[in-house]
């Protein structure tokens, strides 16, 4: 019990960079890393929502209030026609939306919607695989 508590305290002190550098992570460390990444993206979005004009536009098109949720994952890949973005929007009533769009390189304006769908991830702490699913944290 003491070992588990000490390990938990160490993991909570570790940051994203420290956890990313670790070659082998236990389940608790994997969970912490997932949560820290989601918090960082959410914080970045809260500080500068205008940095994601494509997100604001697609949420408006889908009649989803920007104030009703938070961005919990976002990554982009440069493609021939623009930046291909993959993102997940989490509403405060715990609905997940997976987003895949193409945005302009310079203006970051929405060019094309490749995918927008409500996701239904498992919420079990005992799923197969490594760590807990993102919905476990909410």
trRosetta pair geometry for C-beta under 8 A, 3 or more apart (Angstrom, degrees):
i j d omega theta_ij theta_ji phi_ij phi_ji
1 4 5.8 -55 -152 34 29 112
1 5 6.6 27 152 -17 63 107
2 5 5.7 -56 -149 37 33 111
2 6 6.2 32 154 -18 67 107
3 6 5.9 -56 -147 38 29 110
3 7 6.2 30 155 -19 64 109
4 7 5.7 -55 -145 38 28 112
4 8 6.3 33 153 -22 63 106
5 8 5.6 -53 -149 34 30 114
5 9 6.5 30 153 -19 63 103
6 9 5.7 -53 -151 34 32 110
6 10 6.5 33 151 -19 65 105
7 10 5.7 -53 -150 35 33 112
7 11 6.4 32 154 -19 66 106
7 26 8.0 -17 177 58 135 148
7 28 6.6 87 134 79 113 158
8 11 5.8 -54 -146 36 30 110
8 12 6.4 29 156 -19 64 106
8 28 6.7 -98 -96 -172 69 144
9 12 5.8 -55 -148 35 31 110
9 13 6.6 30 153 -19 63 106
10 13 5.8 -60 -155 35 32 110
10 14 6.6 36 150 -28 66 104
11 14 5.6 -49 -149 26 36 115
11 19 7.9 59 -150 -90 78 116
11 28 5.5 -111 -64 135 169 106
11 29 5.5 -135 -123 -93 117 67
11 32 4.7 -161 166 -43 111 163
12 32 7.0 -131 -83 -130 46 131
14 18 4.3 -125 -160 88 93 134
14 19 5.3 106 139 -53 124 90
14 29 7.5 -5 70 -133 153 95
14 32 6.9 75 71 129 108 144
15 18 5.1 99 52 11 68 102
15 19 7.0 -138 99 0 34 92
15 36 6.9 154 -163 -163 49 151
16 19 6.0 -64 -147 43 28 105
16 20 6.0 29 157 -22 67 111
16 33 6.6 104 -128 -141 65 74
16 36 4.9 -168 -73 127 88 130
16 37 6.3 111 -119 -73 123 71
16 40 6.5 -8 -47 -38 150 148
17 20 5.7 -56 -143 36 28 112
17 21 6.4 28 158 -22 63 107
18 21 6.0 -60 -154 32 28 110
18 22 7.1 34 149 -30 61 100
19 22 5.8 -45 -157 17 38 116
19 25 6.6 50 -167 -107 88 134
19 29 5.8 178 -136 -179 106 96
19 32 6.4 -158 -97 97 153 104
19 33 4.3 -163 135 -87 145 106
19 36 7.1 136 27 39 146 148
20 33 7.0 133 -63 -139 64 126
22 25 5.2 99 103 -73 125 86
22 29 6.7 -49 76 163 157 149
25 29 3.9 -131 -165 96 99 121
25 30 4.9 131 116 -58 124 77
25 33 6.8 -26 -157 -12 165 138
26 29 5.1 93 51 11 67 103
26 30 7.1 -127 101 -6 34 91
27 30 5.5 -54 -147 36 33 114
27 31 6.3 35 154 -20 66 104
27 130 6.7 -153 -110 -166 75 67
27 131 5.5 168 -156 -85 72 57
27 132 8.0 85 177 -25 101 73
28 31 5.7 -53 -149 35 30 112
28 32 6.4 31 152 -19 63 107
29 32 5.5 -51 -145 36 33 113
29 33 6.3 36 154 -21 65 104
30 33 5.8 -53 -148 34 29 112
30 34 6.5 31 153 -19 63 105
30 130 5.2 -106 -171 153 169 103
30 131 3.7 -127 115 -63 117 124
31 34 5.8 -55 -151 35 31 112
31 35 6.3 27 154 -15 65 109
31 131 4.7 174 -66 -147 69 104
31 132 5.3 44 -112 20 111 99
31 136 7.9 -64 -138 87 113 135
31 137 8.0 159 -172 -73 93 107
32 35 5.8 -58 -147 40 30 110
32 36 6.1 31 155 -20 66 109
33 36 5.8 -54 -143 37 29 111
33 37 6.4 29 157 -19 63 106
34 37 6.0 -58 -150 35 27 110
34 38 6.5 24 154 -16 63 107
34 131 6.0 143 -14 153 139 152
34 132 7.5 -154 63 65 152 76
34 134 6.5 -137 168 -93 123 75
34 137 7.6 -162 112 -37 107 140
35 38 5.8 -56 -148 37 31 110
35 39 6.3 31 154 -18 66 107
35 137 5.4 164 -103 -115 100 149
36 39 5.7 -55 -146 38 30 112
36 40 6.3 33 155 -23 65 105
37 40 5.7 -52 -146 33 30 112
37 41 6.5 26 157 -13 64 105
37 73 7.5 33 132 -105 107 84
38 41 6.1 -58 -149 39 30 107
38 42 6.1 29 154 -17 65 111
38 72 4.5 -2 -149 -165 97 93
38 73 6.7 -44 -105 -61 75 78
38 134 6.6 137 -78 -142 143 109
38 137 7.1 146 57 77 157 158
39 42 5.6 -58 -144 41 30 112
39 43 6.1 31 157 -20 66 108
40 43 5.8 -55 -145 37 28 110
40 44 6.3 29 155 -19 64 106
41 44 5.7 -52 -145 36 31 112
41 45 6.3 31 154 -19 64 106
41 71 5.8 -106 146 118 102 93
41 72 6.0 98 84 -169 124 24
41 73 6.0 107 66 -98 174 27
41 74 5.7 155 -153 21 127 93
42 45 5.8 -56 -149 37 29 111
42 46 6.3 31 153 -21 65 107
42 70 4.7 29 -135 163 104 128
42 71 6.2 175 -100 73 54 62
42 72 5.8 4 -62 -99 100 59
43 46 5.7 -53 -145 35 31 112
43 47 6.3 28 157 -18 65 107
44 47 6.0 -59 -150 37 28 109
44 48 6.7 -39 172 41 63 95
44 51 7.7 -69 156 63 93 147
45 48 7.3 -97 -144 65 21 58
45 49 5.9 47 176 -95 70 69
45 51 7.8 -130 -117 58 50 106
45 52 6.5 -12 -126 1 91 142
45 55 7.9 -58 -136 89 118 165
45 70 6.4 139 82 -165 138 76
45 71 4.0 149 -76 42 162 119
45 74 7.7 125 -68 -7 115 141
46 49 7.1 6 -123 -53 18 92
46 70 7.2 -16 -60 -132 96 108
48 51 4.2 48 128 -14 112 117
49 52 6.2 -67 -169 43 51 99
49 55 7.8 -112 -167 82 80 122
49 56 6.6 95 156 -69 101 115
49 66 7.0 84 -172 178 148 130
50 53 6.6 18 -168 -68 56 81
50 56 7.6 -3 -110 -26 45 147
51 108 7.4 -25 175 114 48 172
52 55 3.8 4 146 19 116 122
52 56 6.4 130 103 -19 79 84
52 71 6.9 133 -19 -61 176 160
52 74 7.3 -83 -107 -129 132 161
52 108 7.1 -109 -129 156 28 133
53 56 5.6 -53 -148 38 40 112
53 57 6.2 40 154 -20 69 107
53 103 7.9 134 71 -147 84 127
53 107 7.2 -54 54 150 147 80
53 108 5.2 118 35 103 100 98
53 109 5.6 -38 104 -95 128 56
53 110 7.3 -129 117 -21 81 79
54 57 5.8 -57 -148 38 30 112
54 58 6.3 23 158 -15 66 107
54 85 6.5 138 94 25 149 153
54 101 5.6 172 168 107 128 146
54 103 4.2 -80 -62 -96 149 125
54 108 5.8 -110 -19 159 100 76
54 109 6.4 131 -74 -173 79 19
54 110 4.1 128 -134 -70 79 77
55 58 6.1 -57 -143 38 29 103
55 59 6.2 27 159 -16 65 109
55 71 6.5 -20 -153 -83 159 129
55 74 7.9 -51 -70 -105 136 134
55 87 6.6 -74 -99 108 112 171
55 89 7.5 150 -158 -78 109 119
55 99 7.4 96 -116 115 80 169
56 59 6.0 -58 -147 38 26 109
56 60 6.3 29 154 -20 62 109
56 66 6.1 5 -126 -96 78 135
57 60 5.7 -57 -150 36 29 113
57 61 6.3 30 153 -20 65 106
57 109 7.2 64 -22 -158 156 69
57 110 4.5 -134 83 -2 141 133
58 61 5.4 -50 -145 36 36 114
58 62 6.2 20 158 -7 67 110
58 99 6.4 111 115 -142 158 131
58 101 6.3 -120 -62 -69 146 150
58 110 6.0 151 -50 -101 89 148
58 113 6.3 131 -119 -98 115 115
58 116 6.4 -165 -179 -96 123 140
59 62 6.0 -65 -143 48 29 101
59 64 4.4 -90 -161 73 82 100
59 65 7.6 -46 160 89 115 6
59 66 5.5 109 108 -81 150 73
59 89 7.0 158 -89 -125 111 164
60 63 7.6 30 -178 -75 31 31
60 64 7.9 -87 -56 51 20 65
60 66 7.7 -9 -60 -46 78 102
61 113 7.8 -130 91 -56 155 145
62 97 7.8 129 125 -154 164 157
62 116 6.3 -138 -77 157 141 146
64 68 6.4 -122 177 57 77 128
64 69 7.3 -23 166 17 116 126
64 89 7.3 86 134 132 155 151
64 91 7.3 -112 -160 -86 115 117
64 97 7.4 -74 -85 -16 168 162
65 68 4.0 92 74 -18 98 112
65 69 8.0 127 83 5 71 82
66 69 7.9 -102 -170 48 29 74
68 91 5.2 -9 136 -143 96 96
68 92 5.9 -119 -178 13 58 100
68 93 7.7 -24 178 2 103 93
69 89 5.5 78 117 170 141 90
69 90 5.4 -178 -166 94 110 44
69 91 3.8 -73 -77 -103 122 44
69 92 5.8 -144 -88 -24 58 66
69 95 7.8 -81 -91 64 138 82
70 89 7.5 167 84 -155 28 63
70 90 5.7 -18 61 63 77 92
70 92 7.9 79 -7 -65 90 75
71 74 5.8 5 172 -37 123 120
71 87 6.2 -42 -148 -171 103 118
71 88 7.5 121 -160 79 57 52
71 89 6.0 -39 -99 -103 57 68
71 90 7.9 142 -116 19 10 78
72 88 5.2 -47 65 92 92 102
72 89 7.4 141 13 -120 83 18
72 90 4.9 38 -16 -6 129 120
72 134 6.8 120 136 -175 142 137
73 86 7.5 -32 125 121 104 85
73 87 6.1 170 93 -150 66 48
73 88 4.3 38 41 27 103 104
73 134 7.8 -78 -33 -105 124 159
74 85 6.5 -16 -160 -166 88 105
74 86 7.3 163 -145 86 40 53
74 87 4.3 8 -102 -107 78 97
74 88 7.8 -135 -58 25 58 60
75 85 7.3 157 83 -149 36 59
75 86 5.4 -10 60 58 85 96
75 87 7.7 173 21 -75 52 61
76 83 4.4 7 -176 174 129 115
76 84 6.4 149 -157 75 68 45
76 85 4.8 -29 -96 -94 90 70
76 86 7.5 177 -85 18 40 67
76 103 7.6 -62 -124 42 132 115
77 83 7.0 148 68 -161 34 67
77 84 4.7 -19 60 60 90 103
77 86 8.0 35 -4 -6 99 102
78 83 5.8 -42 -99 -104 52 72
78 84 7.8 161 -113 16 3 80
78 105 7.5 43 -131 -110 95 103
79 82 6.3 4 63 64 94 45
79 83 6.9 138 19 -122 82 19
79 84 4.7 64 -19 -25 128 107
79 102 6.9 -73 56 -125 135 105
81 102 5.8 7 99 -174 111 142
81 111 6.8 -165 143 122 108 157
81 112 7.8 18 120 11 139 130
82 102 4.7 104 68 174 122 91
82 103 5.4 -166 157 82 127 33
82 104 5.3 -74 -126 -100 124 24
82 105 5.6 -140 -135 -41 63 69
82 111 5.3 152 -1 9 164 150
83 102 7.2 150 75 -157 41 55
83 103 5.1 -25 63 63 94 90
83 104 7.7 0 19 87 89 17
83 105 6.1 123 -27 -99 92 55
83 108 7.5 -19 41 -116 132 70
84 100 7.3 0 -177 -171 91 84
84 101 7.6 173 -152 90 51 37
84 102 5.7 -28 -98 -99 64 72
84 114 7.5 5 -144 3 98 151
85 99 7.1 -10 113 116 100 101
85 100 7.1 175 89 -146 58 39
85 101 5.2 -8 56 61 102 83
85 102 7.6 170 15 -94 79 20
85 103 5.8 31 -14 -1 122 116
86 98 7.8 -18 -166 -171 82 88
86 99 7.2 151 -159 86 36 63
86 100 5.6 -2 -104 -103 69 79
87 98 7.7 155 85 -159 47 46
87 99 4.4 -16 64 63 92 111
87 100 7.9 177 24 -73 67 38
87 101 7.8 -18 17 18 110 101
88 96 6.0 -17 -170 -165 106 98
88 97 6.9 153 -157 76 55 48
88 98 5.7 -23 -101 -101 79 59
88 99 7.1 -177 -82 17 28 84
88 119 7.2 -43 -132 21 107 144
88 134 7.6 64 119 102 161 168
89 96 7.3 145 77 -158 51 47
89 97 4.4 -11 58 57 100 104
89 99 6.4 55 -11 -20 103 123
90 94 7.2 -13 -172 -130 94 38
90 95 7.4 157 -155 76 49 42
90 96 5.7 -17 -101 -101 72 69
90 97 7.9 -165 -72 21 31 72
90 138 6.8 -154 -176 -80 141 159
91 94 6.8 -60 78 15 77 15
91 95 4.4 9 35 49 120 90
91 96 7.9 -135 13 -64 78 28
91 97 7.6 64 -27 -10 97 104
94 135 7.2 80 -168 -146 103 99
94 138 5.6 161 -114 125 99 129
95 118 6.1 -44 -178 -142 104 112
96 118 6.7 111 79 -165 58 63
96 119 4.2 -55 105 62 113 98
96 120 7.4 177 51 -72 110 27
96 121 6.2 23 28 3 162 103
96 134 7.7 105 -104 91 142 123
96 135 7.0 -88 -40 -78 133 105
97 116 6.6 5 178 -169 109 77
97 117 7.0 173 -151 89 69 26
97 118 5.6 -44 -97 -100 71 53
97 119 6.7 164 -110 4 15 86
98 115 6.7 -22 114 127 95 114
98 116 7.5 -178 88 -139 56 33
98 117 5.7 -9 55 61 94 78
98 118 7.9 119 14 -150 76 7
98 119 4.7 80 -25 -48 104 121
99 115 6.9 161 -158 94 27 74
99 116 5.5 15 -114 -107 71 77
100 113 7.7 98 83 -173 61 56
100 114 4.3 -69 115 80 101 104
100 115 3.7 34 39 44 111 103
100 116 7.5 -141 33 -57 64 53
101 110 5.9 -52 179 -134 139 90
101 111 7.6 138 168 48 90 68
101 112 6.6 166 -161 87 68 52
101 113 5.4 -33 -107 -111 91 51
101 114 6.1 -177 -96 16 29 84
101 115 7.9 -127 -54 45 55 58
101 116 7.9 33 -61 -62 97 98
102 110 7.9 93 78 -163 54 54
102 111 4.5 -60 104 68 95 110
102 112 4.3 18 41 49 112 97
102 114 6.5 86 -24 -31 88 110
103 107 8.0 -133 171 86 90 69
103 108 5.1 11 160 -159 131 50
103 109 6.4 160 -157 74 84 27
103 110 5.9 -46 -103 -97 81 37
103 111 6.0 165 -114 2 22 93
104 107 4.5 16 87 49 136 89
104 108 6.2 -88 66 -34 80 12
104 109 4.8 20 15 46 122 80
104 111 5.8 127 -51 -51 71 111
110 113 7.2 9 -174 -59 119 79
113 116 5.7 -31 -173 -20 122 114
121 133 5.0 178 156 172 119 133
121 134 6.3 44 91 50 168 89
121 135 4.9 170 85 -15 111 121
122 127 5.1 123 97 -88 141 130
122 133 5.1 151 75 -23 77 162
122 135 7.2 -173 94 45 33 127
123 133 6.5 -108 -103 71 28 126
123 135 4.4 -78 -102 111 81 124
123 136 6.1 148 -165 -77 59 58
124 127 5.0 130 79 -49 103 81
124 133 7.1 65 53 12 57 119
124 136 7.4 -37 93 -85 19 106
125 132 5.2 -30 -130 -113 64 115
125 136 5.4 107 -86 -133 73 133
127 132 7.2 110 28 -140 106 46
127 133 5.6 60 6 -35 152 106
132 136 3.8 -65 161 38 127 160
132 137 7.1 133 102 -43 127 79
133 136 5.4 121 62 -19 65 98
134 137 6.3 -52 -172 22 48 110
134 138 7.7 26 145 -8 71 107
135 138 5.8 -66 -157 39 51 105
